[in-house]
């Protein structure tokens, strides 16, 4: 399963998850509501609610539809979008750690290592062999790694500001970074080998990997 690059990213206003906008999104997590219902709950003027809703609509964080009523005009009902719901933190890393711990307990460490190697190879199988550096860069950034890749003296230097493996790798670097990560690099760059890789340690959220072409003796 290849995760494609996100073509467009909404640059979130730094205040969108504070104050009234946050309260509106939190209310909509409970289900669709009208502006009037929100106004009553928030105890503010309905025009102020509509201004906030318009701002959230522009960011594709809320949407609306019209619901017919027995009497009068249809009601305009707002609901949060997936994009809006995704703004709220979710501890996927903790859930994944629970799964890996259970798998290691039941199947053994070597099985989990092999599983992660297969997963890493498979997750980038949809990237064209000709994509090269751009293919890897797109893959990393689609996951939120904030990556940059450059070529220096024949080596490929990969830098990431936001390591998505951090919370897992602090406890199990050999499993995540070596098994999963290395299989991705081996799949995309079979003629290269890892020259240098940063060690995961608490408080270090960036990382650098350098890969270089294999020489004849190492092949």
Secondary structure, 3 states (H helix, E strand, C coil): CCCCCCCCCCCCCCCCCCHHHHHHHHHHHCCCEEHHHHHHHHCCCHHHHHHHHHHHHHCCCEEEEEECCCCCCCEEEEEECHHHHCCCCCCHHHHHHHHHHHHHHHHCHHHHHHHHHHHHHHHCCCCCCCCHHHHHHHHHHHCCCCEEEEEECCEEEEEECCCCCHHHHHHHHHHHHHHHHHHHHHHHCCCEEEEEECCCCCCCCCEEEEEEECCHHHC
